[in-house]
Amino acid sequence: MAEKSFEERLAALEETVKKMESGKLSLEETLAAYESGVKEADELKKQLDTAEKRMLELSGGELKPMENAP
């Protein structure tokens, strides 16, 4: 199975949070949703760390502000 994109993981995490905030889940369902959310958040962090590392490699080790950024 292909790895989820950053956007897919973020959407999944947002959906998990909505379910938990609804107050309609049982305690067991809430704990399972929380565990799932923590895993998604960990994977999101890994993807961000990988992207940052790649950006540092491409920029010669120093991230610089973009000029004329919107």
N, C-alpha and C positions, 0 to 999 in steps of 0.2 A: 504494500500500500504506500502511495506517495505521501511524503510529509505534508502536513497542512501548511498553508501559507500564513504569514503573519496576520493578514486580514481575517482569514478564516478562524484562526485561534482567538483573535480579539473579539470577533462576533460571538463565538461560542462562550467566551468568558462573560461577555455582556449579557447573554441569554441566561447563563447560570445565575448571575447576580439578580436579574429580574425575577427569576423563579424564587430565589431565596427571599427577596424583598416582598414578594406577594403575600407571604404569611400563610400560604395554602399547603405547604409541605409538612409532612410529619417530621418528627425529630430525626428519625433514621434517614429520611429523604434529604433533609437539610444537611446532615453530616456527610452524606454521599456527594451532594452537590458542592459542599465546601471542599471536600477532598479533590473533586474533579476541577474545581476552580483553582485550587493551589497548584495542581499539576499543569493546567493551562498557563497560569501566570509564570511558572518556572520555565516552561518552554518558550513563552514570549520573551522572557529575559535572556534566554540563551540566544534566540534569534537576534535580538537587539545587540547583544554583546558581539556576535559574529559580524553583524553589519558594521558596528563601530570599528572592530578590528580591521575589516576590509577597507573601510574609509581611511583609517590611519595608514595602512599599507599604501594605498593609492596616493595619499597626500604627502608622503615622505615622513610620516610620523607626527605630524602636527595638524590638528583640525583648525580651520580658519573660518571665520564668518563669511557667508556668501554675500557678495556685493550686489546691491540692488534687489535683494530678496523681497518678494511680495509681503 
